Amino acid sequence: MKRTPEPELMEEKEQVISYDEADFSEGEVKLINQINHYLLRKNISLGEKDLIVDLGCGPGNISEKLAIKWPNTEVVGIDGSKEMISRAEYNKNISTNKNKLKNLHYICSDIKHIKSNNFLLKKRISLLVSNSLIHHITNLEDFFNTIRSLSSNSTVNFHKDLKRPFDENSALELKAQCSSKYNEILTNDYYASLKASYTFKELKHFTLENDLSSLEVFEDGDKYLIVYGNV
């Protein structure tokens, strides 16, 4: 199936609310566990001197989980959508875990301009994370140029995203499965995201052709791709 790009930002209020109110906790917890497993395997521990950055943080679900998992580490969630950042700030303020989120902050910035923000000069980024962001980026160069500019030699990158289905029928089957759990807005967004996603071969080829072979690309089940390692 040919890739069909979608808008890079979620800025419609109804869209943001639908995304925020949906329960994606199972996948989010799995992502945190995958990141933790990778860090443990590499004997990497995070503390006060470290910084975790969650790119394309949306309403902050994963940012909050990162902040709770690593309470002594500063966590910054970044999204280019003002509506998403407003929602993330709101969620933080009403959270039952509010006292555990003092290490969490948010910034509204397009990923192509993040490097100009002074906050990144305060601490080195030890962990750079994204979930379902890559497919929103029209050109892969923009995503990988961003993570390259934000990363030092020791920065761990861990980016998870959807995998584009092989054909239209497969995409429609996944859309139907989504419709049994989520509302029409989310179902249509999910279908658009499937068509906008990259394939394993596309991501792998890009890393090999652009001096990013230190990044590993692998399939996580039949629906997701993960890019991890150092740049």
Backbone as CSV, one residue per row, in Angstrom:
resi,resn,N_x,N_y,N_z,CA_x,CA_y,CA_z,C_x,C_y,C_z
1,MET,0.841,-1.195,0.000,0.000,0.000,0.000,0.875,1.243,0.000
2,LYS,0.593,2.181,-0.899,1.370,3.397,-1.004,1.117,4.304,0.200
3,ARG,2.174,4.957,0.675,2.046,5.839,1.831,1.267,7.101,1.465
4,THR,0.332,7.481,2.362,-0.435,8.716,2.209,-0.206,9.580,3.437
5,PRO,0.605,10.639,3.343,0.896,11.488,4.513,-0.369,12.120,5.083
6,GLU,-0.340,12.380,6.392,-1.445,13.060,7.060,-0.905,14.325,7.732
7,PRO,-1.766,15.223,8.216,-1.293,16.435,8.888,-0.329,16.110,10.025
8,GLU,0.706,16.922,10.176,1.724,16.648,11.194,1.224,16.921,12.604
9,LEU,0.273,17.842,12.768,-0.194,18.224,14.099,-1.676,17.922,14.282
10,MET,-2.035,17.546,15.529,-3.440,17.399,15.907,-3.861,18.686,16.612
11,GLU,-4.648,19.508,15.936,-4.998,20.807,16.503,-6.496,21.030,16.665
12,GLU,-7.315,20.139,16.092,-8.762,20.267,16.261,-9.141,19.859,17.683
13,LYS,-9.938,20.699,18.347,-10.269,20.453,19.753,-10.970,19.109,19.951
14,GLU,-11.945,18.787,19.086,-12.660,17.513,19.216,-11.712,16.335,19.057
15,GLN,-10.775,16.474,18.150,-9.791,15.429,17.901,-8.903,15.234,19.132
16,VAL,-8.459,16.331,19.716,-7.599,16.276,20.900,-8.341,15.659,22.079
17,ILE,-9.589,16.066,22.277,-10.386,15.530,23.385,-10.627,14.035,23.209
18,SER,-10.965,13.623,21.989,-11.189,12.195,21.729,-9.941,11.380,22.017
19,TYR,-8.816,11.890,21.589,-7.540,11.206,21.809,-7.228,11.134,23.298
20,ASP,-7.509,12.232,24.002,-7.198,12.305,25.429,-8.082,11.379,26.256
21,GLU,-9.334,11.274,25.884,-10.284,10.491,26.685,-10.219,8.987,26.402
22,ALA,-9.554,8.602,25.339,-9.441,7.174,25.005,-8.473,6.470,25.950
23,ASP,-8.702,5.204,26.149,-7.844,4.404,27.036,-6.801,3.643,26.210
24,PHE,-5.589,4.185,26.215,-4.468,3.529,25.530,-3.468,2.973,26.551
25,SER,-3.919,2.822,27.790,-3.011,2.505,28.896,-2.248,1.195,28.692
26,GLU,-2.889,0.203,28.099,-2.206,-1.089,27.914,-0.952,-0.925,27.055
27,GLY,-1.084,-0.234,25.943,0.058,-0.013,25.066,1.091,0.914,25.680
28,GLU,0.627,1.892,26.458,1.547,2.835,27.094,2.397,2.148,28.164
29,VAL,1.760,1.306,28.957,2.498,0.560,29.989,3.506,-0.375,29.335
30,LYS,3.099,-1.007,28.228,4.018,-1.893,27.507,5.234,-1.122,27.017
31,LEU,5.019,0.093,26.502,6.133,0.904,26.022,7.102,1.241,27.149
32,ILE,6.573,1.651,28.297,7.435,1.974,29.443,8.242,0.750,29.854
33,ASN,7.601,-0.409,29.870,8.298,-1.648,30.228,9.381,-1.998,29.206
34,GLN,9.098,-1.761,27.934,10.095,-2.033,26.892,11.316,-1.124,27.056
35,ILE,11.060,0.142,27.333,12.162,1.093,27.543,12.977,0.687,28.764
36,ASN,12.282,0.365,29.846,12.974,-0.023,31.069,13.816,-1.275,30.854
37,HIS,13.261,-2.239,30.122,13.999,-3.477,29.838,15.275,-3.178,29.056
38,TYR,15.160,-2.285,28.082,16.332,-1.931,27.274,17.393,-1.247,28.133
39,LEU,16.977,-0.322,29.003,17.937,0.373,29.866,18.623,-0.593,30.833
40,LEU,17.853,-1.511,31.401,18.422,-2.491,32.314,19.424,-3.394,31.602
41,ARG,19.078,-3.776,30.382,19.960,-4.649,29.608,21.284,-3.960,29.295
42,LYS,21.215,-2.628,29.137,22.415,-1.845,28.851,23.079,-1.316,30.128
43,ASN,22.521,-1.729,31.289,23.046,-1.302,32.588,23.058,0.231,32.712
44,ILE,21.979,0.849,32.255,21.835,2.308,32.308,20.829,2.680,33.393
45,SER,21.224,3.537,34.307,20.318,4.045,35.333,20.171,5.554,35.156
46,LEU,18.986,6.065,35.453,18.695,7.484,35.277,18.504,8.158,36.630
47,GLY,19.094,9.355,36.771,19.007,10.070,38.034,18.848,11.569,37.845
48,GLU,19.260,12.319,38.854,19.037,13.762,38.878,19.762,14.509,37.759
49,LYS,20.858,13.975,37.294,21.634,14.665,36.264,21.106,14.416,34.849
50,ASP,20.113,13.552,34.763,19.621,13.134,33.453,18.341,13.866,33.051
51,LEU,18.042,13.803,31.767,16.851,14.425,31.202,16.199,13.445,30.235
52,ILE,14.898,13.248,30.408,14.106,12.435,29.487,13.240,13.377,28.665
53,VAL,13.250,13.212,27.358,12.415,14.038,26.479,11.444,13.134,25.715
54,ASP,10.166,13.473,25.808,9.104,12.738,25.122,8.636,13.584,23.949
55,LEU,9.045,13.201,22.737,8.694,13.949,21.533,7.288,13.591,21.065
56,GLY,6.505,14.603,20.684,5.135,14.347,20.253,4.315,13.791,21.400
57,CYS,4.390,14.467,22.545,3.839,13.932,23.798,2.322,13.902,23.850
58,GLY,1.651,14.632,22.946,0.195,14.632,22.968,-0.340,15.128,24.299
59,PRO,-1.378,14.483,24.857,-1.960,14.922,26.120,-1.166,14.507,27.349
60,GLY,0.012,13.938,27.142,0.925,13.695,28.258,0.837,12.343,28.933
61,ASN,0.099,11.409,28.366,-0.058,10.097,29.019,1.280,9.417,29.286
62,ILE,2.110,9.347,28.258,3.396,8.667,28.411,4.378,9.530,29.195
63,SER,4.323,10.832,29.001,5.195,11.729,29.771,4.974,11.521,31.262
64,GLU,3.709,11.421,31.668,3.403,11.207,33.090,3.940,9.862,33.569
65,LYS,3.788,8.839,32.747,4.286,7.519,33.143,5.809,7.502,33.234
66,LEU,6.480,8.221,32.359,7.943,8.336,32.424,8.370,9.053,33.705
67,ALA,7.635,10.115,34.056,7.967,10.897,35.248,7.778,10.077,36.527
68,ILE,6.772,9.234,36.531,6.517,8.393,37.709,7.515,7.234,37.778
69,LYS,7.852,6.681,36.623,8.803,5.562,36.584,10.193,6.001,37.013
70,TRP,10.599,7.208,36.597,11.926,7.722,36.958,11.751,9.051,37.700
71,PRO,11.344,8.986,38.977,10.956,10.180,39.748,12.087,11.160,40.030
72,ASN,13.327,10.713,39.942,14.460,11.603,40.214,15.022,12.252,38.951
73,THR,14.394,11.949,37.828,14.883,12.435,36.535,13.911,13.469,35.970
74,GLU,14.432,14.561,35.454,13.583,15.573,34.829,13.011,15.029,33.525
75,VAL,11.713,15.260,33.320,11.029,14.804,32.119,10.397,16.010,31.420
76,VAL,10.626,16.129,30.128,10.040,17.212,29.339,9.242,16.610,28.183
77,GLY,7.954,16.942,28.117,7.109,16.531,27.012,7.005,17.662,26.008
78,ILE,7.156,17.341,24.734,7.133,18.357,23.679,6.118,17.981,22.609
79,ASP,5.302,18.956,22.223,4.362,18.738,21.129,4.167,20.057,20.392
80,GLY,3.957,19.978,19.088,3.773,21.178,18.291,2.366,21.721,18.328
81,SER,1.427,20.954,18.884,0.034,21.376,18.962,-0.249,22.098,20.277
82,LYS,-0.709,23.339,20.190,-1.040,24.097,21.402,-2.178,23.432,22.157
83,GLU,-3.145,22.875,21.419,-4.266,22.189,22.062,-3.796,20.975,22.851
84,MET,-2.853,20.224,22.294,-2.334,19.045,22.994,-1.570,19.449,24.254
85,ILE,-0.742,20.465,24.155,0.027,20.899,25.321,-0.894,21.450,26.402
86,SER,-1.923,22.178,26.007,-2.896,22.687,26.987,-3.579,21.536,27.709
87,ARG,-3.891,20.495,26.952,-4.534,19.314,27.542,-3.572,18.584,28.475
88,ALA,-2.316,18.494,28.065,-1.310,17.831,28.904,-1.128,18.576,30.228
89,GLU,-1.061,19.900,30.167,-0.930,20.712,31.382,-2.151,20.535,32.279
90,TYR,-3.326,20.514,31.661,-4.568,20.314,32.408,-4.568,18.955,33.099
91,ASN,-4.197,17.918,32.362,-4.165,16.571,32.931,-3.196,16.471,34.093
92,LYS,-2.065,17.134,33.970,-1.082,17.130,35.047,-1.653,17.765,36.309
93,ASN,-2.364,18.872,36.122,-2.905,19.614,37.269,-4.025,18.885,37.992
94,ILE,-4.782,18.047,37.271,-5.899,17.334,37.910,-5.543,15.892,38.256
95,SER,-4.324,15.490,37.947,-3.923,14.098,38.162,-3.924,13.717,39.646
96,THR,-4.358,12.486,39.919,-4.280,11.974,41.289,-2.830,11.737,41.696
97,ASN,-1.942,11.723,40.700,-0.506,11.561,40.949,0.238,12.892,40.871
98,LYS,-0.479,14.004,41.040,0.104,15.330,40.854,1.386,15.524,41.659
99,ASN,1.407,15.013,42.876,2.593,15.169,43.723,3.805,14.406,43.191
100,LYS,3.554,13.439,42.320,4.638,12.654,41.737,5.085,13.202,40.381
101,LEU,4.497,14.316,39.970,4.782,14.856,38.642,5.512,16.195,38.695
102,LYS,6.168,16.469,39.810,6.896,17.733,39.941,8.124,17.777,39.037
103,ASN,8.556,16.633,38.578,9.721,16.556,37.674,9.322,16.642,36.205
104,LEU,8.018,16.878,35.944,7.491,16.886,34.576,7.146,18.294,34.112
105,HIS,7.602,18.644,32.915,7.315,19.953,32.316,6.965,19.762,30.845
106,TYR,6.243,20.736,30.304,5.834,20.668,28.905,6.275,21.896,28.122
107,ILE,6.532,21.681,26.834,6.904,22.767,25.924,6.176,22.564,24.608
108,CYS,5.623,23.649,24.072,4.987,23.594,22.762,6.001,24.039,21.722
109,SER,6.392,23.117,20.850,7.380,23.434,19.829,7.293,22.435,18.692
110,ASP,7.388,22.919,17.467,7.499,22.043,16.314,8.827,21.292,16.406
111,ILE,8.831,20.017,16.062,10.056,19.239,16.254,11.224,19.761,15.431
112,LYS,10.913,20.436,14.321,11.995,20.939,13.461,12.690,22.161,14.064
113,HIS,12.124,22.691,15.155,12.703,23.887,15.771,13.062,23.667,17.240
114,ILE,12.992,22.422,17.697,13.263,22.139,19.111,14.668,22.547,19.519
115,LYS,15.631,22.345,18.646,17.023,22.590,19.005,17.293,24.040,19.404
116,SER,16.372,24.954,19.042,16.576,26.353,19.386,16.119,26.689,20.798
117,ASN,15.488,25.729,21.484,15.015,25.986,22.841,16.142,25.854,23.861
118,ASN,16.302,26.872,24.683,17.413,26.916,25.637,17.327,25.862,26.731
119,PHE,16.103,25.334,26.983,15.975,24.373,28.065,16.864,23.158,27.835
120,LEU,17.143,22.861,26.585,17.939,21.683,26.277,19.406,21.864,26.644
121,LEU,19.794,23.086,26.937,21.191,23.329,27.283,21.452,23.062,28.761
122,LYS,20.409,22.935,29.556,20.579,22.775,30.999,21.125,21.396,31.373
123,LYS,20.618,20.363,30.715,21.043,18.998,31.008,21.177,18.226,29.705
124,ARG,22.023,17.211,29.730,22.124,16.354,28.547,20.907,15.439,28.502
125,ILE,20.452,15.156,27.308,19.319,14.247,27.154,19.836,12.817,27.231
126,SER,19.377,12.093,28.224,19.803,10.707,28.402,18.865,9.735,27.707
127,LEU,17.579,10.114,27.610,16.589,9.238,26.991,15.657,10.082,26.125
128,LEU,15.592,9.744,24.840,14.751,10.451,23.880,13.704,9.472,23.370
129,VAL,12.439,9.768,23.663,11.347,8.825,23.426,10.290,9.438,22.512
130,SER,9.660,8.605,21.712,8.435,9.032,21.019,7.542,7.830,20.815
131,ASN,6.242,8.101,20.765,5.265,7.042,20.521,4.256,7.536,19.492
132,SER,4.151,6.833,18.379,3.227,7.203,17.307,3.473,8.619,16.797
133,LEU,4.744,8.984,16.685,5.118,10.293,16.144,5.636,10.200,14.720
134,ILE,6.440,9.200,14.439,7.150,9.152,13.155,6.193,9.246,11.976
135,HIS,5.041,8.585,12.055,4.129,8.596,10.908,3.521,9.976,10.655
136,HIS,3.548,10.844,11.669,3.037,12.203,11.490,4.016,13.086,10.717
137,ILE,5.269,12.664,10.651,6.291,13.479,9.999,6.299,13.202,8.506
138,THR,6.067,14.243,7.720,5.945,14.074,6.275,7.216,13.507,5.661
139,ASN,8.358,14.022,6.083,9.639,13.565,5.560,10.474,12.946,6.675
140,LEU,10.939,11.733,6.448,11.755,11.059,7.459,12.989,11.873,7.842
141,GLU,13.526,12.634,6.892,14.716,13.441,7.170,14.484,14.375,8.351
142,ASP,13.281,14.945,8.430,12.992,15.879,9.517,13.032,15.191,10.877
143,PHE,12.472,13.989,10.948,12.480,13.265,12.218,13.896,12.882,12.628
144,PHE,14.635,12.253,11.726,15.968,11.780,12.083,16.966,12.923,12.264
145,ASN,16.796,14.012,11.528,17.650,15.178,11.759,17.417,15.753,13.151
146,THR,16.161,15.715,13.595,15.832,16.219,14.929,16.471,15.364,16.018
147,ILE,16.290,14.042,15.934,16.847,13.213,17.002,18.377,13.229,16.969
148,ARG,18.937,13.397,15.774,20.391,13.495,15.684,20.880,14.782,16.354
149,SER,20.160,15.885,16.138,20.577,17.165,16.702,20.388,17.213,18.219
150,LEU,19.447,16.428,18.736,19.176,16.430,20.174,20.019,15.415,20.940
151,SER,20.601,14.483,20.245,21.294,13.367,20.897,22.789,13.601,21.026
152,SER,23.322,13.145,22.153,24.767,13.040,22.318,25.134,11.578,22.063
153,ASN,26.401,11.248,22.200,26.826,9.857,21.985,26.184,8.889,22.971
154,SER,25.800,9.424,24.143,25.255,8.554,25.184,23.730,8.563,25.253
155,THR,23.080,9.362,24.424,21.618,9.436,24.453,20.991,8.141,23.925
156,VAL,20.094,7.576,24.716,19.343,6.400,24.272,18.082,6.874,23.558
157,ASN,17.907,6.434,22.325,16.702,6.724,21.562,15.789,5.513,21.575
158,PHE,14.499,5.758,21.797,13.514,4.667,21.762,12.223,5.222,21.177
159,HIS,11.939,4.840,19.933,10.808,5.405,19.204,9.926,4.285,18.653
160,LYS,8.660,4.315,19.041,7.723,3.274,18.624,6.631,3.887,17.743
161,ASP,6.249,3.162,16.702,5.227,3.687,15.807,4.454,2.558,15.133
162,LEU,3.386,2.949,14.461,2.599,2.000,13.686,3.389,1.510,12.475
163,LYS,3.037,0.346,12.016,3.621,-0.207,10.787,2.555,-0.186,9.697
164,ARG,2.897,0.330,8.527,1.922,0.423,7.448,1.515,-0.968,6.968
165,PRO,0.210,-1.228,6.881,-0.267,-2.536,6.409,0.184,-2.807,4.968
166,PHE,0.183,-4.072,4.622,0.638,-4.480,3.290,-0.293,-3.975,2.190
167,ASP,-1.609,-4.017,2.466,-2.557,-3.590,1.435,-3.779,-2.937,2.070
168,GLU,-4.654,-2.425,1.214,-5.843,-1.696,1.666,-6.775,-2.575,2.493
169,ASN,-6.941,-3.825,2.102,-7.825,-4.730,2.840,-7.343,-4.930,4.271
170,SER,-6.033,-5.065,4.432,-5.462,-5.230,5.776,-5.718,-3.984,6.616
171,ALA,-5.576,-2.807,5.998,-5.814,-1.545,6.703,-7.281,-1.434,7.126
172,LEU,-8.189,-1.850,6.248,-9.618,-1.784,6.564,-9.986,-2.756,7.685
173,GLU,-9.333,-3.905,7.726,-9.566,-4.863,8.814,-9.148,-4.269,10.155
174,LEU,-7.982,-3.609,10.182,-7.512,-2.976,11.401,-8.425,-1.823,11.810
175,LYS,-8.937,-1.108,10.815,-9.872,-0.013,11.089,-11.136,-0.557,11.738
176,ALA,-11.627,-1.678,11.245,-12.836,-2.289,11.799,-12.610,-2.727,13.240
177,GLN,-11.427,-3.277,13.521,-11.097,-3.670,14.892,-11.071,-2.452,15.815
178,CYS,-10.542,-1.348,15.301,-10.461,-0.110,16.082,-11.857,0.427,16.393
179,SER,-12.765,0.325,15.424,-14.112,0.877,15.596,-14.901,0.184,16.699
180,SER,-14.481,-1.041,17.052,-15.179,-1.762,18.121,-14.770,-1.260,19.505
181,LYS,-13.692,-0.470,19.565,-13.194,0.037,20.844,-13.316,1.547,20.991
182,TYR,-13.197,2.263,19.877,-13.090,3.714,19.942,-14.136,4.397,19.067
183,ASN,-14.299,5.711,19.271,-15.314,6.453,18.539,-14.911,6.708,17.087
184,GLU,-15.797,7.348,16.346,-15.589,7.537,14.910,-14.373,8.412,14.618
185,ILE,-14.176,9.450,15.429,-13.041,10.351,15.214,-11.725,9.590,15.339
186,LEU,-11.598,8.820,16.408,-10.367,8.057,16.626,-10.189,6.974,15.563
187,THR,-11.283,6.330,15.186,-11.201,5.276,14.180,-10.713,5.824,12.846
188,ASN,-11.256,6.969,12.446,-10.818,7.579,11.191,-9.372,8.056,11.279
189,ASP,-8.990,8.600,12.436,-7.602,9.035,12.637,-6.645,7.843,12.565
190,TYR,-7.061,6.737,13.168,-6.235,5.536,13.170,-6.031,5.023,11.741
191,TYR,-7.093,5.014,10.961,-7.009,4.568,9.572,-6.070,5.471,8.771
192,ALA,-6.186,6.781,8.994,-5.293,7.728,8.310,-3.851,7.521,8.753
193,SER,-3.668,7.215,10.030,-2.321,6.982,10.557,-1.705,5.718,9.981
194,LEU,-2.518,4.686,9.813,-2.017,3.454,9.197,-1.494,3.724,7.796
195,LYS,-2.239,4.514,7.035,-1.828,4.818,5.666,-0.620,5.756,5.630
196,ALA,-0.443,6.538,6.700,0.684,7.478,6.754,1.948,6.854,7.336
197,SER,1.820,5.659,7.889,2.950,5.023,8.549,3.984,4.512,7.545
198,TYR,5.148,4.226,8.069,6.242,3.704,7.245,6.323,2.193,7.398
199,THR,7.028,1.560,6.495,7.257,0.121,6.579,8.613,-0.148,7.225
200,PHE,8.810,-1.384,7.633,10.101,-1.778,8.186,11.216,-1.495,7.185
201,LYS,11.002,-1.864,5.944,12.032,-1.679,4.916,12.371,-0.207,4.720
202,GLU,11.356,0.655,4.750,11.595,2.086,4.568,12.443,2.671,5.685
203,LEU,12.092,2.324,6.935,12.861,2.836,8.067,14.269,2.261,8.096
204,LYS,14.377,0.974,7.852,15.686,0.323,7.867,16.576,0.881,6.763
205,HIS,16.017,1.030,5.585,16.776,1.560,4.459,17.259,2.981,4.759
206,PHE,16.395,3.775,5.356,16.780,5.159,5.646,17.950,5.206,6.624
207,THR,17.910,4.389,7.670,19.000,4.402,8.647,20.317,3.946,8.023
208,LEU,20.249,2.965,7.153,21.470,2.446,6.526,22.059,3.441,5.523
209,GLU,21.189,4.180,4.861,21.641,5.101,3.826,22.033,6.478,4.360
210,ASN,21.771,6.726,5.646,22.013,8.061,6.198,22.898,8.037,7.442
211,ASP,23.841,7.120,7.457,24.820,7.050,8.538,24.160,6.924,9.907
212,LEU,23.094,6.122,9.969,22.383,5.892,11.221,22.293,4.394,11.517
213,SER,23.279,3.660,11.054,23.248,2.206,11.199,23.378,1.759,12.652
214,SER,23.763,2.693,13.549,23.837,2.349,14.971,22.441,2.221,15.585
215,LEU,21.432,2.705,14.866,20.047,2.547,15.314,19.494,1.212,14.833
216,GLU,18.886,0.482,15.728,18.245,-0.779,15.369,16.788,-0.517,15.000
217,VAL,16.308,-1.217,14.002,14.907,-1.147,13.606,14.338,-2.554,13.653
218,PHE,13.244,-2.752,14.377,12.650,-4.083,14.379,11.134,-4.008,14.477
219,GLU,10.492,-5.096,14.080,9.034,-5.186,14.130,8.611,-5.681,15.505
220,ASP,7.644,-4.984,16.093,7.093,-5.368,17.391,5.695,-5.928,17.134
221,GLY,5.628,-7.239,16.961,4.369,-7.847,16.569,4.056,-7.513,15.109
222,ASP,2.784,-7.573,14.750,2.413,-7.327,13.353,1.866,-5.920,13.119
223,LYS,1.867,-5.071,14.170,1.285,-3.739,14.028,2.257,-2.583,14.258
224,TYR,3.409,-2.877,14.873,4.284,-1.786,15.304,5.734,-1.974,14.865
225,LEU,6.428,-0.850,14.829,7.867,-0.821,14.570,8.537,-0.076,15.711
226,ILE,9.761,-0.462,16.028,10.545,0.234,17.049,11.919,0.574,16.484
227,VAL,12.329,1.801,16.734,13.674,2.275,16.382,14.372,2.614,17.697
228,TYR,15.520,1.988,17.949,16.171,2.265,19.222,17.694,2.209,19.075
229,GLY,18.361,2.787,20.061,19.826,2.773,20.075,20.390,4.183,20.170
230,ASN,21.616,4.338,19.699,22.308,5.631,19.733,22.517,6.149,18.316
231,VAL,22.610,7.450,18.181,22.856,8.039,16.851,24.229,8.697,16.834
